[in-house]
Amino acid sequence: MGLLEKASNIEAEEKPPKTKVVKAKKEAVKEPPAAKPKKAAKKPKKVKPKKEKKPRAPRVKKEIPEGFEPATTGQKVTRRIFDFAVSYGWTLPLIGISAWGSNFNPTIIVILGIGLISFNLGFMPTYAGKRTVGNWISRTQYINSRGEPPLSIYLAIKGMTTIFVLFGVFTLLLVMANGSLGKSTFSQIFSAIGFLCLIPPIIDYIMYRIRGDLGLWDTIFGGVWLVRTTKSKQTKGWLKRLESVSDWTESKGFLDEQDSSD
């Protein structure tokens, strides 16, 4: 038994000792984060040089185009008389009858009057070469800065000045008769409209007195003047009769060649 134990001890000593192999854990190698690209430096803004303000050219006074002569005082007065007679002459008997106190229905007269206004301020400028009855009899015509007849609406608006005056004066008379503007809202609105209607004619009159040749509506439409015309050789029918009336007014000296002072 002793020999066997010695033999086993010798074999044990000859065998090399077992070594434990420790596997090293592979450490994960972290890659460094990619560097962010640097933003490109902002380019300096170009400062635009300030434009020098050019001085405004002085306003040139508008004058009648070359080749035209301004209407005389006689021609202007003649035009106003005949245009008023045709467009608004019907208002005179209507006012007279109303003032007399007669009890009548004015509907027929008003309808007739509206028809005459439409004829002289609407039909005539469109059909008869941008001229009203007063223009034909006084041998005058309206022209703009280009030497052309203005739009037909110009004659209509200019002719409506008389309506503004009549309505405004009528409103003033009512206010004076009642002694106040009235207590009702309708009366106050009616009175305010009447006063507003007087503003354009007043401005128009003041501008004529200051400037001499251009009023409110003339200026709004870019410059419009009343100039002389000659007798046309191509007119026929009832337009020819209007020119025969202009022959009569000229023979009576109503169209004297005088410089207009208005």
GROMACS elastic network, one bead per residue, 0.5 to 0.9 nm:
[ bonds ]
;  ai    aj funct       b0    kb
    1     4     6  0.52595   500
    1     5     6  0.64575   500
    1     6     6  0.88269   500
    2     5     6  0.52562   500
    2     6     6  0.63502   500
    2     7     6  0.87212   500
    3     6     6  0.51907   500
    3     7     6  0.62143   500
    3     8     6  0.87650   500
    4     7     6  0.51250   500
    4     8     6  0.63184   500
    4     9     6  0.86550   500
    5     8     6  0.52149   500
    5     9     6  0.61880   500
    5    10     6  0.87111   500
    6     9     6  0.50422   500
    6    10     6  0.62271   500
    6    11     6  0.87895   500
    7    10     6  0.51871   500
    7    11     6  0.64305   500
    7    12     6  0.87193   500
    8    11     6  0.52063   500
    8    12     6  0.62181   500
    8    13     6  0.87249   500
    9    12     6  0.50986   500
    9    13     6  0.62902   500
    9    14     6  0.87629   500
   10    13     6  0.51482   500
   10    14     6  0.63004   500
   10    15     6  0.89686   500
   11    14     6  0.51273   500
   11    15     6  0.64522   500
   12    15     6  0.54833   500
   12    16     6  0.83880   500
   13    16     6  0.75455   500
   13    17     6  0.88462   500
   15    18     6  0.88270   500
   16    19     6  0.89192   500
   22    25     6  0.88497   500
   23    26     6  0.86340   500
   24    27     6  0.85469   500
   25    28     6  0.89479   500
   26    29     6  0.86119   500
   27    30     6  0.89441   500
   30    33     6  0.87347   500
   31    34     6  0.84557   500
   32    35     6  0.85943   500
   33    36     6  0.87558   500
   34    37     6  0.89359   500
   35    38     6  0.86451   500
   36    39     6  0.88295   500
   37    40     6  0.88044   500
   38    41     6  0.86559   500
   39    42     6  0.84706   500
   40    43     6  0.86598   500
   41    44     6  0.89511   500
   42    45     6  0.85200   500
   43    46     6  0.87080   500
   44    47     6  0.88758   500
   47    50     6  0.88063   500
   48    51     6  0.86506   500
   49    52     6  0.89307   500
   50    53     6  0.88339   500
   51    54     6  0.87204   500
   53    56     6  0.86825   500
   54    57     6  0.87149   500
   55    58     6  0.88733   500
   56    59     6  0.85764   500
   57    60     6  0.86062   500
   59    62     6  0.88391   500
   60    63     6  0.88990   500
   62    65     6  0.88553   500
   62   145     6  0.75883   500
   62   222     6  0.88072   500
   62   223     6  0.68302   500
   63    66     6  0.88137   500
   63   145     6  0.74537   500
   63   213     6  0.88286   500
   63   223     6  0.80793   500
   63   225     6  0.86633   500
   64    67     6  0.85873   500
   64    68     6  0.68404   500
   64    69     6  0.77182   500
   64    70     6  0.76492   500
   64   143     6  0.84481   500
   64   144     6  0.79282   500
   64   145     6  0.65719   500
   64   147     6  0.81335   500
   64   223     6  0.85151   500
   64   224     6  0.82116   500
   64   225     6  0.67089   500
   64   227     6  0.86346   500
   65    68     6  0.62875   500
   65    69     6  0.88084   500
   65   143     6  0.86843   500
   65   144     6  0.80072   500
   65   145     6  0.59200   500
   65   146     6  0.68246   500
   65   147     6  0.59113   500
   66    69     6  0.83008   500
   66   147     6  0.81193   500
   67   147     6  0.85942   500
   68   143     6  0.89887   500
   68   147     6  0.81251   500
   68   227     6  0.64161   500
   68   228     6  0.72300   500
   68   229     6  0.86673   500
   69    72     6  0.88895   500
   69   226     6  0.86695   500
   69   227     6  0.55155   500
   69   228     6  0.59241   500
   69   229     6  0.86911   500
   70   225     6  0.73016   500
   70   226     6  0.61098   500
   70   228     6  0.61090   500
   70   259     6  0.77244   500
   70   260     6  0.74049   500
   71    74     6  0.80475   500
   71    75     6  0.59410   500
   71    76     6  0.65056   500
   71   139     6  0.88345   500
   71   140     6  0.67093   500
   71   141     6  0.86651   500
   71   225     6  0.86321   500
   71   226     6  0.58057   500
   71   228     6  0.50066   500
   71   229     6  0.86878   500
   71   257     6  0.82641   500
   71   258     6  0.83395   500
   71   259     6  0.74969   500
   71   260     6  0.66378   500
   72    75     6  0.51694   500
   72    76     6  0.63273   500
   72    77     6  0.87210   500
   72   227     6  0.83269   500
   72   228     6  0.78911   500
   72   255     6  0.71181   500
   72   256     6  0.68854   500
   72   257     6  0.57352   500
   72   259     6  0.51227   500
   72   261     6  0.84040   500
   73    76     6  0.51458   500
   73    77     6  0.62148   500
   73    78     6  0.85542   500
   73   255     6  0.78786   500
   73   256     6  0.77931   500
   73   257     6  0.80665   500
   73   258     6  0.61670   500
   73   259     6  0.64247   500
   73   261     6  0.68527   500
   73   262     6  0.75540   500
   74    77     6  0.52314   500
   74    78     6  0.60496   500
   74    79     6  0.85496   500
   74   138     6  0.83412   500
   74   253     6  0.82238   500
   74   254     6  0.54213   500
   74   256     6  0.57702   500
   74   257     6  0.76742   500
   74   258     6  0.72749   500
   74   260     6  0.81221   500
   75    78     6  0.50907   500
   75    79     6  0.60927   500
   75    80     6  0.86465   500
   75   135     6  0.87095   500
   75   137     6  0.88825   500
   75   138     6  0.52052   500
   75   139     6  0.73263   500
   75   140     6  0.70979   500
   75   228     6  0.82066   500
   75   254     6  0.70480   500
   75   255     6  0.50306   500
   75   256     6  0.74776   500
   75   257     6  0.85304   500
   75   260     6  0.89215   500
   76    79     6  0.52093   500
   76    80     6  0.63092   500
   76    81     6  0.87460   500
   76   135     6  0.89919   500
   76   138     6  0.74797   500
   76   140     6  0.81841   500
   76   226     6  0.80136   500
   76   255     6  0.86348   500
   76   260     6  0.81076   500
   77    80     6  0.51859   500
   77    81     6  0.62129   500
   77    82     6  0.87782   500
   77   138     6  0.85874   500
   77   254     6  0.85556   500
   77   255     6  0.89267   500
   78    81     6  0.52159   500
   78    82     6  0.62923   500
   78    83     6  0.84693   500
   78   134     6  0.70247   500
   78   135     6  0.86751   500
   78   137     6  0.76749   500
   78   138     6  0.57424   500
   78   249     6  0.83593   500
   78   254     6  0.70165   500
   78   255     6  0.75730   500
   79    82     6  0.54802   500
   79    83     6  0.59517   500
   79    84     6  0.83703   500
   79   132     6  0.87356   500
   79   133     6  0.79854   500
   79   135     6  0.57223   500
   79   136     6  0.82738   500
   79   137     6  0.70558   500
   79   138     6  0.54051   500
   79   139     6  0.84833   500
   79   140     6  0.78729   500
   80    83     6  0.52380   500
   80    84     6  0.59251   500
   80    85     6  0.84319   500
   80   134     6  0.66252   500
   80   135     6  0.88732   500
   81    84     6  0.52771   500
   81    85     6  0.60979   500
   81    86     6  0.87160   500
   81   134     6  0.74348   500
   82    86     6  0.61114   500
   82    87     6  0.84434   500
   82   133     6  0.69429   500
   82   135     6  0.86206   500
   82   137     6  0.77346   500
   82   138     6  0.86103   500
   83    86     6  0.52823   500
   83    87     6  0.59398   500
   83    88     6  0.79153   500
   83    89     6  0.88848   500
   83   120     6  0.75879   500
   83   132     6  0.71855   500
   83   133     6  0.62224   500
   83   135     6  0.80541   500
   83   159     6  0.83139   500
   84    87     6  0.52427   500
   84    88     6  0.51738   500
   84    89     6  0.60874   500
   84   134     6  0.83328   500
   84   159     6  0.87143   500
   84   162     6  0.81652   500
   85    88     6  0.56617   500
   85    90     6  0.77332   500
   86    89     6  0.58951   500
   86    90     6  0.80794   500
   86   113     6  0.89543   500
   86   116     6  0.65074   500
   86   117     6  0.74712   500
   86   119     6  0.89525   500
   86   120     6  0.70443   500
   86   133     6  0.76555   500
   86   134     6  0.84112   500
   87    90     6  0.76523   500
   87   113     6  0.70936   500
   87   114     6  0.82212   500
   87   115     6  0.87257   500
   87   116     6  0.54168   500
   87   118     6  0.81104   500
   87   119     6  0.81301   500
   87   120     6  0.63088   500
   87   121     6  0.78600   500
   87   159     6  0.84813   500
   88    91     6  0.56032   500
   88    92     6  0.77627   500
   88   113     6  0.69448   500
   88   114     6  0.89809   500
   88   116     6  0.79045   500
   88   117     6  0.71632   500
   88   162     6  0.80620   500
   88   163     6  0.84817   500
   89    92     6  0.58617   500
   89    93     6  0.79591   500
   89   113     6  0.82488   500
   90    93     6  0.60901   500
   90    94     6  0.66118   500
   90    95     6  0.89634   500
   90   109     6  0.71975   500
   90   110     6  0.81066   500
   90   112     6  0.81121   500
   90   113     6  0.59431   500
   90   116     6  0.88331   500
   91    95     6  0.60214   500
   91    96     6  0.84909   500
   91   109     6  0.84605   500
   91   110     6  0.82965   500
   91   113     6  0.76134   500
   92    95     6  0.52454   500
   92    96     6  0.61429   500
   92    97     6  0.86635   500
   93    97     6  0.60009   500
   93    98     6  0.84062   500
   94    97     6  0.53003   500
   94    98     6  0.61485   500
   94    99     6  0.85699   500
   94   106     6  0.73874   500
   94   109     6  0.74667   500
   94   110     6  0.85483   500
   95    98     6  0.50820   500
   95    99     6  0.60250   500
   95   100     6  0.85166   500
   96    99     6  0.51233   500
   96   100     6  0.61406   500
   96   101     6  0.87934   500
   97   100     6  0.50126   500
   97   101     6  0.65394   500
   97   102     6  0.60928   500
   97   103     6  0.87003   500
   97   104     6  0.85686   500
   98   101     6  0.52896   500
   98   102     6  0.62741   500
   98   103     6  0.80546   500
   98   104     6  0.85646   500
   99   102     6  0.78652   500
  105   108     6  0.75081   500
  105   109     6  0.86070   500
  106   109     6  0.53592   500
  106   110     6  0.61717   500
  106   111     6  0.86829   500
  107   110     6  0.51584   500
  107   111     6  0.61410   500
  107   112     6  0.85553   500
  108   111     6  0.52072   500
  108   112     6  0.61391   500
  108   113     6  0.85429   500
  109   112     6  0.50651   500
  109   113     6  0.60515   500
  109   114     6  0.86637   500
  110   114     6  0.61829   500
  110   115     6  0.85953   500
  111   114     6  0.51666   500
  111   115     6  0.62885   500
  111   116     6  0.87879   500
  112   115     6  0.50966   500
  112   116     6  0.63686   500
  112   117     6  0.88042   500
  113   116     6  0.50923   500
  113   117     6  0.62546   500
  113   118     6  0.86092   500
  114   117     6  0.51222   500
  114   118     6  0.61506   500
  114   119     6  0.85398   500
  115   118     6  0.51462   500
  115   119     6  0.61031   500
  115   120     6  0.87542   500
  116   120     6  0.61939   500
  116   121     6  0.84375   500
  117   120     6  0.53664   500
  117   121     6  0.58462   500
  117   122     6  0.75448   500
  117   159     6  0.87741   500
  118   121     6  0.54269   500
  118   123     6  0.64686   500
  118   124     6  0.86525   500
  118   156     6  0.88062   500
  119   122     6  0.54990   500
  119   124     6  0.61230   500
  119   125     6  0.89417   500
  119   132     6  0.89869   500
  120   123     6  0.61363   500
  120   124     6  0.52920   500
  120   125     6  0.74676   500
  120   131     6  0.88424   500
  120   132     6  0.57000   500
  120   133     6  0.64608   500
  120   134     6  0.88338   500
  120   156     6  0.86762   500
  120   159     6  0.89888   500
  121   124     6  0.62767   500
  121   125     6  0.64248   500
  121   126     6  0.88171   500
  121   131     6  0.88715   500
  121   132     6  0.66673   500
  121   152     6  0.82792   500
  121   153     6  0.85462   500
  121   155     6  0.63099   500
  121   157     6  0.85269   500
  121   159     6  0.66789   500
  121   160     6  0.85747   500
  122   125     6  0.59543   500
  122   126     6  0.65506   500
  122   127     6  0.87592   500
  122   132     6  0.88628   500
  122   152     6  0.75244   500
  122   153     6  0.81463   500
  122   155     6  0.82355   500
  122   156     6  0.65071   500
  123   126     6  0.53409   500
  123   127     6  0.59043   500
  123   128     6  0.78830   500
  123   132     6  0.87508   500
  124   127     6  0.51953   500
  124   128     6  0.51091   500
  124   129     6  0.76062   500
  124   130     6  0.68658   500
  124   131     6  0.62517   500
  124   132     6  0.54318   500
  124   133     6  0.72567   500
  125   128     6  0.56593   500
  125   129     6  0.59814   500
  125   132     6  0.58714   500
  125   151     6  0.87749   500
  125   152     6  0.56647   500
  125   153     6  0.86668   500
  125   155     6  0.72089   500
  125   156     6  0.84327   500
  126   129     6  0.65044   500
  126   130     6  0.58463   500
  126   131     6  0.81715   500
  126   152     6  0.64552   500
  127   130     6  0.72960   500
  127   131     6  0.85908   500
  128   131     6  0.59333   500
  128   132     6  0.76116   500
  128   239     6  0.81138   500
  129   132     6  0.86905   500
  129   149     6  0.82414   500
  130   141     6  0.77649   500
  130   142     6  0.78772   500
  130   149     6  0.64851   500
  130   150     6  0.76015   500
  130   151     6  0.78251   500
  130   152     6  0.62433   500
  130   155     6  0.79560   500
  131   134     6  0.78211   500
  131   135     6  0.54503   500
  131   136     6  0.65781   500
  131   140     6  0.80966   500
  131   141     6  0.62226   500
  131   142     6  0.76557   500
  131   149     6  0.88764   500
  131   152     6  0.88733   500
  131   155     6  0.82264   500
  132   135     6  0.50657   500
  132   136     6  0.64612   500
  132   137     6  0.88252   500
  132   141     6  0.86767   500
  132   155     6  0.80515   500
  133   136     6  0.52390   500
  133   137     6  0.63220   500
  133   138     6  0.85743   500
  133   242     6  0.75785   500
  134   137     6  0.52552   500
  134   138     6  0.59462   500
  134   139     6  0.81527   500
  134   140     6  0.81555   500
  135   138     6  0.52252   500
  135   139     6  0.55909   500
  135   141     6  0.59003   500
  135   142     6  0.85425   500
  136   139     6  0.50454   500
  136   140     6  0.65602   500
  136   141     6  0.80238   500
  136   239     6  0.80881   500
  136   242     6  0.63758   500
  136   243     6  0.64214   500
  136   245     6  0.88037   500
  136   246     6  0.71166   500
  137   140     6  0.79493   500
  137   242     6  0.59436   500
  137   243     6  0.60672   500
  137   244     6  0.81643   500
  137   245     6  0.60286   500
  137   247     6  0.81317   500
  137   249     6  0.76280   500
  138   141     6  0.89036   500
  138   228     6  0.85527   500
  138   229     6  0.88598   500
  138   243     6  0.88605   500
  138   245     6  0.89114   500
  138   246     6  0.59657   500
  138   249     6  0.76399   500
  138   250     6  0.83011   500
  138   254     6  0.85728   500
  138   255     6  0.69440   500
  139   227     6  0.86533   500
  139   228     6  0.61592   500
  139   229     6  0.52761   500
  139   230     6  0.65255   500
  139   231     6  0.72483   500
  139   243     6  0.80766   500
  139   246     6  0.68109   500
  139   255     6  0.85374   500
  140   226     6  0.64698   500
  140   227     6  0.55028   500
  140   229     6  0.51854   500
  140   230     6  0.82233   500
  141   149     6  0.76961   500
  141   225     6  0.81763   500
  141   226     6  0.56139   500
  141   227     6  0.54681   500
  141   228     6  0.64104   500
  141   229     6  0.64867   500
  142   148     6  0.82174   500
  142   149     6  0.58396   500
  142   150     6  0.68232   500
  142   155     6  0.86916   500
  142   224     6  0.63796   500
  142   225     6  0.54586   500
  142   227     6  0.61961   500
  142   228     6  0.88423   500
  143   146     6  0.76729   500
  143   147     6  0.54509   500
  143   148     6  0.51011   500
  143   150     6  0.59227   500
  143   223     6  0.84497   500
  143   224     6  0.55505   500
  143   225     6  0.55636   500
  143   226     6  0.66712   500
  143   227     6  0.71896   500
  144   147     6  0.53577   500
  144   148     6  0.55482   500
  144   149     6  0.61363   500
  144   150     6  0.58151   500
  144   218     6  0.87202   500
  144   221     6  0.81428   500
  144   222     6  0.72268   500
  144   223     6  0.56284   500
  144   225     6  0.64231   500
  145   148     6  0.74425   500
  145   222     6  0.72170   500
  145   223     6  0.58621   500
  145   224     6  0.67048   500
  145   225     6  0.83041   500
  146   149     6  0.86588   500
  149   152     6  0.84443   500
  149   224     6  0.86170   500
  150   153     6  0.82068   500
  150   154     6  0.65947   500
  150   155     6  0.81518   500
  150   221     6  0.79822   500
  150   224     6  0.72816   500
  151   154     6  0.55565   500
  151   155     6  0.75666   500
  151   221     6  0.87584   500
  152   155     6  0.55602   500
  152   156     6  0.66407   500
  152   157     6  0.89636   500
  153   157     6  0.60865   500
  153   158     6  0.84212   500
  154   157     6  0.52842   500
  154   158     6  0.60155   500
  154   159     6  0.83884   500
  154   217     6  0.75100   500
  154   218     6  0.83511   500
  154   221     6  0.74593   500
  155   158     6  0.51327   500
  155   159     6  0.59011   500
  155   160     6  0.85136   500
  156   159     6  0.51484   500
  156   160     6  0.62315   500
  157   160     6  0.50450   500
  157   161     6  0.69403   500
  157   217     6  0.78256   500
  158   161     6  0.56396   500
  158   162     6  0.84152   500
  158   217     6  0.66311   500
  158   218     6  0.86552   500
  159   162     6  0.64377   500
  159   163     6  0.80233   500
  160   163     6  0.51856   500
  160   164     6  0.65301   500
  160   165     6  0.88684   500
  161   164     6  0.50614   500
  161   165     6  0.63312   500
  161   166     6  0.86949   500
  161   197     6  0.87816   500
  161   198     6  0.89404   500
  161   200     6  0.77430   500
  161   201     6  0.62141   500
  162   165     6  0.51044   500
  162   166     6  0.61201   500
  162   167     6  0.85355   500
  162   201     6  0.83429   500
  163   166     6  0.50979   500
  163   167     6  0.59815   500
  163   168     6  0.83308   500
  163   197     6  0.86168   500
  164   167     6  0.53305   500
  164   168     6  0.59828   500
  164   169     6  0.85174   500
  164   194     6  0.80203   500
  164   196     6  0.87578   500
  164   198     6  0.60801   500
  164   199     6  0.87446   500
  164   200     6  0.80043   500
  164   201     6  0.72959   500
  165   168     6  0.51327   500
  165   169     6  0.60134   500
  165   170     6  0.83992   500
  165   194     6  0.88729   500
  165   197     6  0.68958   500
  165   198     6  0.58144   500
  165   201     6  0.68931   500
  166   169     6  0.52513   500
  166   170     6  0.59995   500
  166   171     6  0.85706   500
  166   198     6  0.88475   500
  167   170     6  0.50445   500
  167   171     6  0.61698   500
  167   172     6  0.87017   500
  167   193     6  0.89757   500
  167   194     6  0.61023   500
  167   195     6  0.89029   500
  167   197     6  0.71744   500
  167   198     6  0.82177   500
  168   171     6  0.51306   500
  168   172     6  0.63125   500
  168   173     6  0.87416   500
  168   191     6  0.85356   500
  168   193     6  0.79742   500
  168   195     6  0.57721   500
  168   196     6  0.77161   500
  168   197     6  0.56625   500
  168   198     6  0.54139   500
  169   172     6  0.50307   500
  169   173     6  0.62219   500
  169   174     6  0.86932   500
  169   194     6  0.76559   500
  169   195     6  0.85646   500
  169   198     6  0.79565   500
  170   173     6  0.51685   500
  170   174     6  0.63759   500
  170   175     6  0.87701   500
  170   194     6  0.78850   500
  171   174     6  0.51193   500
  171   175     6  0.62497   500
  171   176     6  0.86694   500
  171   190     6  0.77852   500
  171   191     6  0.60384   500
  171   192     6  0.89015   500
  171   193     6  0.86482   500
  171   194     6  0.54115   500
  171   195     6  0.75405   500
  172   175     6  0.50384   500
  172   176     6  0.61369   500
  172   177     6  0.85139   500
  172   191     6  0.77933   500
  172   194     6  0.75062   500
  172   195     6  0.77978   500
  173   176     6  0.51000   500
  173   177     6  0.60591   500
  173   178     6  0.86196   500
  174   177     6  0.50207   500
  174   178     6  0.61429   500
  174   179     6  0.83584   500
  174   180     6  0.89033   500
  174   181     6  0.86280   500
  174   191     6  0.86701   500
  175   178     6  0.52465   500
  175   179     6  0.58159   500
  175   180     6  0.56399   500
  175   181     6  0.57015   500
  175   182     6  0.79728   500
  175   191     6  0.75619   500
  176   179     6  0.50502   500
  176   180     6  0.70278   500
  176   181     6  0.87059   500
  177   180     6  0.82004   500
  178   181     6  0.74635   500
  178   182     6  0.75131   500
  179   182     6  0.83101   500
  180   183     6  0.82510   500
  181   184     6  0.87256   500
  181   187     6  0.65850   500
  181   188     6  0.58212   500
  181   191     6  0.65633   500
  181   192     6  0.89150   500
  182   185     6  0.80113   500
  182   186     6  0.85592   500
  182   187     6  0.54396   500
  182   188     6  0.61959   500
  182   191     6  0.86440   500
  183   186     6  0.85603   500
  183   187     6  0.69120   500
  183   188     6  0.72195   500
  184   187     6  0.53474   500
  184   188     6  0.65228   500
  184   189     6  0.88505   500
  185   188     6  0.51792   500
  185   189     6  0.62180   500
  185   190     6  0.85750   500
  186   189     6  0.51559   500
  186   190     6  0.60400   500
  186   191     6  0.85425   500
  187   190     6  0.50763   500
  187   191     6  0.61083   500
  187   192     6  0.85653   500
  188   191     6  0.51366   500
  188   192     6  0.61099   500
  188   193     6  0.86546   500
  189   192     6  0.50769   500
  189   193     6  0.62031   500
  189   194     6  0.86218   500
  190   193     6  0.52861   500
  190   194     6  0.63320   500
  190   195     6  0.88924   500
  191   194     6  0.50448   500
  191   195     6  0.63620   500
  191   196     6  0.87074   500
  192   195     6  0.51945   500
  192   196     6  0.61995   500
  192   197     6  0.86499   500
  193   196     6  0.50482   500
  193   197     6  0.61586   500
  193   198     6  0.89114   500
  194   197     6  0.51905   500
  194   198     6  0.68087   500
  195   198     6  0.54093   500
  195   199     6  0.70117   500
  196   199     6  0.53721   500
  196   200     6  0.78415   500
  197   200     6  0.65698   500
  197   201     6  0.77692   500
  198   201     6  0.56999   500
  198   202     6  0.62696   500
  198   203     6  0.87927   500
  199   202     6  0.52126   500
  199   203     6  0.61761   500
  199   204     6  0.85419   500
  200   203     6  0.51620   500
  200   204     6  0.59936   500
  200   205     6  0.85892   500
  200   216     6  0.74843   500
  200   217     6  0.89248   500
  201   205     6  0.60983   500
  201   206     6  0.86164   500
  201   216     6  0.82562   500
  202   205     6  0.51434   500
  202   206     6  0.62242   500
  202   207     6  0.86272   500
  203   206     6  0.51292   500
  203   207     6  0.61021   500
  203   208     6  0.85907   500
  203   215     6  0.79407   500
  203   216     6  0.65365   500
  204   207     6  0.52543   500
  204   208     6  0.62858   500
  204   209     6  0.87609   500
  204   214     6  0.85596   500
  204   217     6  0.72973   500
  204   218     6  0.89923   500
  205   208     6  0.51643   500
  205   209     6  0.62905   500
  205   210     6  0.87379   500
  205   215     6  0.68760   500
  205   216     6  0.80577   500
  206   209     6  0.50934   500
  206   210     6  0.61932   500
  206   211     6  0.85035   500
  206   215     6  0.78740   500
  206   216     6  0.88124   500
  207   210     6  0.50942   500
  207   211     6  0.57246   500
  207   212     6  0.74452   500
  207   213     6  0.85509   500
  207   214     6  0.68668   500
  207   215     6  0.50533   500
  207   216     6  0.64999   500
  208   211     6  0.53687   500
  208   213     6  0.60497   500
  208   214     6  0.58199   500
  208   216     6  0.80318   500
  208   262     6  0.67322   500
  209   212     6  0.55181   500
  209   213     6  0.84741   500
  209   215     6  0.85892   500
  209   262     6  0.70009   500
  210   213     6  0.87886   500
  211   214     6  0.61865   500
  211   215     6  0.76642   500
  212   215     6  0.80683   500
  212   261     6  0.72471   500
  212   262     6  0.54670   500
  213   218     6  0.87402   500
  213   224     6  0.89117   500
  213   225     6  0.72199   500
  213   226     6  0.88496   500
  213   260     6  0.89177   500
  213   261     6  0.87099   500
  213   262     6  0.66532   500
  214   217     6  0.80173   500
  214   218     6  0.54222   500
  214   219     6  0.61046   500
  214   223     6  0.69535   500
  214   224     6  0.71470   500
  214   225     6  0.72031   500
  215   218     6  0.52203   500
  215   219     6  0.61173   500
  215   220     6  0.86743   500
  215   223     6  0.89696   500
  215   224     6  0.89371   500
  216   219     6  0.53878   500
  216   220     6  0.63189   500
  216   221     6  0.88878   500
  217   220     6  0.50255   500
  217   221     6  0.62698   500
  217   222     6  0.87928   500
  217   223     6  0.85062   500
  217   224     6  0.82878   500
  218   221     6  0.54930   500
  218   222     6  0.66725   500
  218   223     6  0.50889   500
  218   225     6  0.72595   500
  219   222     6  0.52248   500
  219   224     6  0.71267   500
  220   223     6  0.72436   500
  221   224     6  0.68567   500
  229   232     6  0.85506   500
  231   243     6  0.72503   500
  231   246     6  0.88823   500
  231   247     6  0.89708   500
  232   235     6  0.61893   500
  232   240     6  0.88217   500
  232   243     6  0.82738   500
  233   236     6  0.86675   500
  234   240     6  0.87571   500
  235   238     6  0.85212   500
  235   239     6  0.59820   500
  235   240     6  0.54096   500
  235   243     6  0.85187   500
  236   239     6  0.58501   500
  236   240     6  0.50366   500
  236   241     6  0.82345   500
  237   240     6  0.53959   500
  237   241     6  0.68706   500
  238   242     6  0.64889   500
  238   243     6  0.88507   500
  239   242     6  0.50329   500
  239   243     6  0.64813   500
  239   244     6  0.87912   500
  240   243     6  0.51203   500
  240   244     6  0.63822   500
  240   245     6  0.88680   500
  241   245     6  0.64648   500
  241   246     6  0.87855   500
  242   245     6  0.51172   500
  242   246     6  0.65071   500
  242   247     6  0.88744   500
  243   247     6  0.63347   500
  243   248     6  0.87643   500
  244   248     6  0.65301   500
  244   249     6  0.88817   500
  245   248     6  0.50648   500
  245   249     6  0.63767   500
  245   250     6  0.86685   500
  246   249     6  0.50292   500
  246   250     6  0.61006   500
  246   251     6  0.85218   500
  246   255     6  0.87483   500
  247   250     6  0.51593   500
  247   251     6  0.61488   500
  247   252     6  0.87242   500
  248   251     6  0.50707   500
  248   252     6  0.63080   500
  248   253     6  0.88202   500
  248   254     6  0.88545   500
  249   252     6  0.51980   500
  249   253     6  0.64884   500
  249   254     6  0.53290   500
  249   255     6  0.65859   500
  250   253     6  0.51662   500
  250   254     6  0.56134   500
  250   255     6  0.51032   500
  250   256     6  0.73237   500
  251   254     6  0.75753   500
  251   255     6  0.82796   500
  252   255     6  0.80065   500
  253   256     6  0.53902   500
  255   258     6  0.83225   500
  258   261     6  0.88736   500
